[in-house]
Amino acid sequence: MNWTNMSLKTKLKLFMFSVLIPLVCLVLYMIVRFSTYTDRYVPIINDINIANAFDMHFKQDVDYAMYRIAIGSEKFENTQIEQILKRSKVYFKQLEDGTNLEKSRKQVRMAQRNLELLEKKIYQIKANCEESGHYDENMFILENDIYVFTELITDEIEEYVYYEALELEKVKHAIENDINHMLQIILLIFACVLVVTWLLIIVISDSISKPLQHLCELTKQVGEGDFSIKQPKSRGDEVMALEQSFHTMVGKIESLVENVKQEQINLRQMELKLLQVQINPHFLYNTLDAISWMAEDGQTDEVVEMVSALSEFFRTGLSKGRDYITLKEEESHIRSYLQIQKFRYADILEYEIDIPEVIGDFMLLKLTLQPLIENALYHGIKQKRGKGKITVTADYDVYSIFLKVKDNGIGMKEDELQALRERVERGNLATSDKGFGLANVHERIRLNYGNDYGLVIDSTYGEGTCVTVCLPSRTSLPKENLLFL
């Protein structure tokens, strides 16, 4: 029997039938046997009860009534003799029909004949009582016939009871032997049912628990990141269907994980592209050109200072390939950038950086602030007449870090501001768009921290622009990357 191809429902039904059918057969056997005992036992008891009831009253009632009739103290019509005789005939008929023993039936027949003779003597006394002068004859019949026949009938009924009692004893012994034999059969059947039940429990439970245990091991394996599970063996139970569904689900999860990995790779490539874009060739050319003419002009101190700032700018920007740097390192990066731009736009640019030291170890995505400062310089300060100022500040609370890049440049009109906000929110990363730097930073923040964080842009035309970076103070980064305020 192939248990693996059976469904759980079929296994449980087979188990129930294997247990219930023998028990039902055992119960039916017991009912039949006890019914047989009843058929043999009850008629004998009924006959004995009838015989005992007859024996207890017959002789006493007949002798007393006939004595009173014989001495003339009571009339025949006023006694119950006729009713006693009729009832006795009925009793004898019941005893004869109820017994299966020839000896008992013989005693009943003898009692019936004696009852007929007794009835004749009774009616003879009745006839004598209707005439006078038969007192002595009546007393003789009473003493020698009536009393004798009632005694004989009583003895015959007692013999009947004796033979029935002997038969009852035989039936009792037969029943006892049969019951002992039946108990042996019951114990044997019960032992067989118990053994079969135990074997079925082991086989069925193993056929259920082992696949489930295997499925649990597969689940643990998948939970640990190992998706290399084998295709389940072909079976016909519900656990197999569950395992196949699990296998299908694992395949989909593996595909999703691969998609996520690919998306992470794409995200990484986008960040690398961002790094490349941020290292603007024009910025590099202009900086090197400025260093060149300062060297020709003999401004060696300024050349050294500018080269050092450029070196620090690239060192922090690259940051050994790390994605996250401290706010202190980000501050050094933007300070180098502003210092370089200060050499080029000394007549129009001023800057101020005010970041509290308490949040200097806060980890954030690198190149978060530099694109915002570049945007403030080229689209804010350079678009107005006179000197401009860029201010970088930071604030925090229990839940968030707020980094602000503010300029007092040309600002934006309301429709321009709304259009810029929409481009940034859509994540429009077209390099031709003047909001590329803002959209890029905003998209990277949302990818890494969630949609609740990003950039908030405020601007007033003729007064300037303020871009606020909202970051979580506690992130899903490793503990060494978290700031605990």
C-alpha positions, -999 to +999 in steps of 0.1 A: +000+000+000+015+033-011+008+058+016+025+087-002-001+088-029-030+090-004-046+122+007-048+131+044-085+127+042-082+091+028-056+082+054-078+094+082-108+075+068-087+044+065-076+048+101-112+052+113-124+022+093-095+001+105-105+009+141-143+012+139-151-019+118-135-044+142-151-027+171-185-026+154-182-063+146-173-070+182-203-051+195-226-068+171-212-102+181-217-094+217-253-083+211-261-115+192-246-136+219-264-119+247-296-121+227-290-158+225-285-160+262-317-141+268-337-164+245-324-194+265-326-179+299-357-158+300-383-186+291-370-209+319-372-181+344-407-172+333-419-208+336-403-212+371-420-180+382-454-192+369-449-226+386-438-210+419-468-187+419-491-217+412-475-238+439-478-212+465-516-208+463-532-238+446-532-265+474-541-240+502-569-224+483-585-257+470-582-276+503-596-248+524-625-241+500-635-278+496-633-283+534-658-256+540-680-269+512-678-305+526-688-295+561-717-274+547-704-241+560-702-225+526-719-230+493-700-241+462-712-210+443-697-187+469-661-201+465-634-194+439-630-231+430-641-228+394-619-198+388-590-217+405-595-247+382-597-225+351-566-205+361-548-238+369-556-251+334-542-219+319-511-222+340-505-258+330-510-249+293-484-221+297-460-244+314-464-271+287-459-246+259-430-229+276-407-258+283-385-276+259-377-305+284-395-337+280-393-344+317-409-311+326-436-316+299-443-351+314-448-336+348-472-310+334-492-337+317-495-357+349-505-325+367-532-319+340-546-355+344-546-352+382-563-318+378-590-335+357-595-362+384-595-335+411-622-316+392-644-347+390-641-353+428-649-316+434-680-318+413-689-351+431-688-333+464-708-304+449-735-329+438-735-346+472-739-313+489-771-307+470-786-337+488-786-345+525-770-375+541-736-374+522-715-358+549-694-389+556-689-396+519-679-360+513-653-361+541-640-394+528-636-379+493-620-348+509-595-368+529-587-396+503-591-378+470-591-340+472-561-337+496-543-365+477-548-349+442-538-314+454-507-329+470-499-348+438-504-318+416-482-297+440-455-324+439-456-326+402-453-289+399-423-290+423-408-317+401-414-294+371-396-266+389-368-290+398-362-301+363-364-265+350-339-255+377-316-282+366-319-270+330-314-234+342-282-245+359-270-261+327-278-230+308-260-209+334-228-231+331-231-229+293-235-192+294-205-189+318-184-210+295-196-190+265-189-157+282-154-169+291-148-179+255-163-147+243-140-127+266-110-145+252-122-136+217-128-100+227-094-097+243-078-112+212-097-089+189-090-059+211-053-068+211-053-071+173-071-038+170-047-021+194-017-034+175-032-024+141-042+010+155-007+016+169+009+006+136-016+028+116-009+057+140+028+054+134+026+050+097+000+077+092+016+102+116+050+096+099+034+102+065+020+135+078+047+147+102+078+139+081+067+160+051+057+188+074+091+186+092+108+186+058+087+217+049+097+234+081+134+227+073+129+241+039+112+272+054+142+276+078+166+272+048+147+298+028+146+321+059+184+319+060+185+331+024+192+298+007+167+294-021+184+263-037+156+239-027+149+207-046+116+201-064+094+180-040+088+143-048+055+134-063+029+125-038-009+127-036-016+142-002-024+178+008+011+183+023+025+177-012+002+205-026+014+227+002+050+219-005+045+226-042+029+259-035+058+267-011+082+257-039+064+280-063+064+308-037+102+303-030+108+306-068+089+339-069+107+351-038+140+342-053+130+361-085+119+391-064+152+390-045+171+389-077+151+419-089+158+438-057+195+430-061+194+442-097+176+473-085+203+478-059+229+474-086+211+499-108+208+523-078+245+519-072+252+526-109+229+557-106+249+569-076+282+563-094+267+583-124+258+610-099+294+610-086+306+614-122+281+641-129+290+660-097+326+661-107+318+686-133+345+688-159+338+725-163+343+730-126+376+710-128+387+729-159+379+762-144+396+754-111+428+742-129+427+772-151+425+795-120+454+776-104+474+781-136+469+819-139+475+823-101+508+804-105+518+826-134+510+856-113+532+843-086+504+838-061+521+807-047+503+807-013+469+809-030+479+781-054+489+759-025+457+767-007+435+761-037+453+728-046+448+716-010+411+725-011+407+707-044+425+677-030+403+677+001+372+680-021+380+649-042+392+629-011+359+635+007+339+630-025+354+596-031+355+586+006+371+552-002+339+540-020+316+544+011+280+554+005+276+569+039+298+595+056+296+616+087+281+650+087+315+663+098+330+648+066+302+662+045+309+696+061+346+693+051+335+685+016+313+715+011+338+737+029+364+727+003+340+733-025+330+767-013+367+776-006+375+768-043+345+787-056+355+816-033+388+820-052+368+822-085+339+844-073+355+864-046+337+895-056+302+880-054+304+851-030+303+848+008+294+817+028+288+806+063+286+771+078+271+765+112+266+728+120+265+718+157+293+695+168+268+673+187+255+659+154+289+657+137+289+619+139+255+616+122+257+593+092+242+605+059+245+598+022+275+615+008+271+643-017+239+654-001+247+691+005+272+699-023+247+697-052+224+720-032+252+746-027+262+744-064+225+750-073+224+780-049+256+794-064+248+791-102+210+796-101+208+820-072+239+841-064+252+845-100+218+856-113+217+887-091+238+919-090+262+924-061+275+901-035+256+870-023+258+848+006+253+810+011+245+799+046+245+762+056+229+754+090+217+723+108+191+716+135+176+684+150+150+669+173+144+635+187+131+622+154+147+641+125+178+660+113+172+693+093+200+706+071+194+739+054+212+755+024+200+792+021+211+818-003+201+855-008+202+852-046+176+861-072+150+836-059+121+823-079+086+834-088+057+813-076+051+795-108+088+787-112+089+774-076+059+752-082+073+738-114+107+731-097+089+713-068+070+691-093+101+682-112+119+673-079+089+653-066+086+634-099+123+626-097+131+641-131+168+634-135+173+649-170+207+664-170+195+693-191+171+703-163+185+730-140+169+712-110+189+680-117+210+683-086+180+688-064+159+660-079+189+637-077+194+643-040+157+641-033+154+607-051+184+592-034+171+602+001+137+587-006+153+555-019+174+551+012+152+565+040+116+563+026+091+587+011+086+606+044+120+623+039+136+644+012+138+681+002+116+710+011+121+740-012+111+775-003+118+806-024+108+843-027+116+862-058+142+889-052+150+876-017+165+841-022+159+804-018+161+780+011+164+742+006+158+720+037+170+684+038+149+662+061+166+630+074+156+605+101+178+608+132+175+570+137+177+549+106+180+513+096+218+517+092+241+496+114+245+508+150+279+523+144+262+545+118+234+558+140+232+589+160+216+585+194+203+619+206 
